[in-house]
Amino acid sequence: MSNEPTHAQLIVVGGGPGGYPAAFEAADHGMDVVLVDQDPRPGGVCLNRGCIPSKALLHIAKLIHEAEESKAWGVTFEKPTIDLDQIRSFKESVVGKLTGGIKQLCDARGVKLIQARGEFVDSSTLKLSKEDGSSSTMTFDHCIVAVGSRPAFPRFLDIGDDRVMDSTGALSLPDIPGKLLVIGGGYIGLEMGSVYSALGSEVTVVEMLDDILMGADRDLVRPLRKRLNSQFKAIHTSTKLNSLKATDAGIVAELEGEGVDSPQTFDRVLISVGRIPNGLGIGLENTKVEVSERGFISVDRNMRTGDPKIMAIGDVAGEPMLAHKATREAKVAVETLLGEPAQFDNIAIPAVVFTDPEVAWCGLTEAEAKKTGQEVNIVRFPWAASGRAQTIGRTEGLTKMIFDPQTERVLGVGIVGPGAGELIAEGVLAVETAAVARDLAESIHAHPTLSETIMESAEGAFAQATHVYRPKRK
């Protein structure tokens, strides 16, 4: 490490969707920046082992399903041939292009990228440890911690068998198991379950809570649940996994739930029960930074920690653990360092589940309004009334808007259907800018598009949506 710098105006620890945007933003404003990341390729979990590779695989899954569904439209394809090596190659090519792009942008911006593990010696010194065993120290004026999170893996499930996988293992596509058990009915489990189901696995999902995707409103989840019921072998909710045992025949799972057969044997098991922040074990106890027992770093709305030289962003800085939230926090942190009047005060952080159909929401949810007793006006527009949804044969969708009943201000938006992750952007803009129903209803939306469902949902707040008639109550 003799050729590497010994001091930097700013060190960013972690090269994920929070870390590298922070490094780039600071460099664009003339700061001397070093980006420290222990992965061989920058981009963090999202790019290397999360968001990007999973979406590449979900695209393939959607294509397989569409080829099957097209029979009803008069177009029949032969049964697809699955080439796992080629699928892996496609996935890796996508990741490789994007990680290579980050390296190029580091060079273009003058950001020094160091592949090493960072550990705090004190409030102004970082120890850098490389894979070859060499180490050195760097001092800094400021540091932004963006070390992300890792898959949660309960100890009692760690039975020392590689047939029991976390999300990283599942994304590597070791094979197509005949029977796959997915533990966890959240977005990771459902997305990966959808991929393996499309590739030919018999998928069983076990969720301890009363339903899947408990963070979303039930009316948005129902169309997805109905479709997954036809694709998966089973979805067991209110069901516990008590144990796993490795045998020559497979992984034996002891399940506990009403009407659920137990034990059952599976070829592979995916553990997808959440993620753990990486705030512990990186030397922060040698600083003034406060870290919770779970590993979250305490920050204020400017992303400042209890140590005046250290800031934190992304998964390690608190829920929700979303890549786009980390990127916004990166901007806030750097603007704070530059003395700009910045704060993380966003009220509409979109959540997207990239299953088929996709589920997306932002702002206030119906469940949250009920829990707090907040009075709201809720309007739903069924996609069965959408011309565009009819043309693509996907009428199960729904667009929902939540308004303030007095001002008609848009408080929340929820969408389920193909492309919901793209459509939610208009909802985010509406909630974040305090738009009212008429703003959306009187903005011309192209016809025929799925975006019209947002316009017609907004119409329903103060009038009748054009393509839906609801008799007025007396």
Buried (B, 14 or more C-beta within 10 A) or exposed (E): BEEEBEBBBBBBBBBBBBBBBBBBBBBEEEBBBBBBBBBEBBBBBBBBBBBBBBBBBBBBBBEBBBBBEEEEEEEEEEEBEEEEEEBBEBBEEBBEEBBEEBBEBBEEBEBBBBBBBBBBBEBBBBBBBBEEEEEBEBBBBBBBBBBBBBBBBEEEBEBEBEBBBBBBBBBEBBEBBEBBBBBBBBBBBBBBBBBBBBBEBBBBBBBBEEBBBBBBBEBBBBBBBEBBEEBBBBBBBBBBBEEBEBEEEBBBBEBBBEEBEEEBEBBBBBBBBBBBBBBBEBBBEBBEBBBEEEBBBBBEEBBBBBBEBBBBBBBBBBEEBBBBBBBBBBBBBBBBBEEEEBEBEBEBBBBBBBBBBBBBBBBBBBEBBEEEEEEBBBBBBBBEBBEBBEEBEBBBBBBBBBBBEEEBBBBBBBBBBBBBBBBBBBBBBBBBEEBBBBBBBEBEBEEBBBBBBBBBBBBBBBEEBEBBEEEEEE
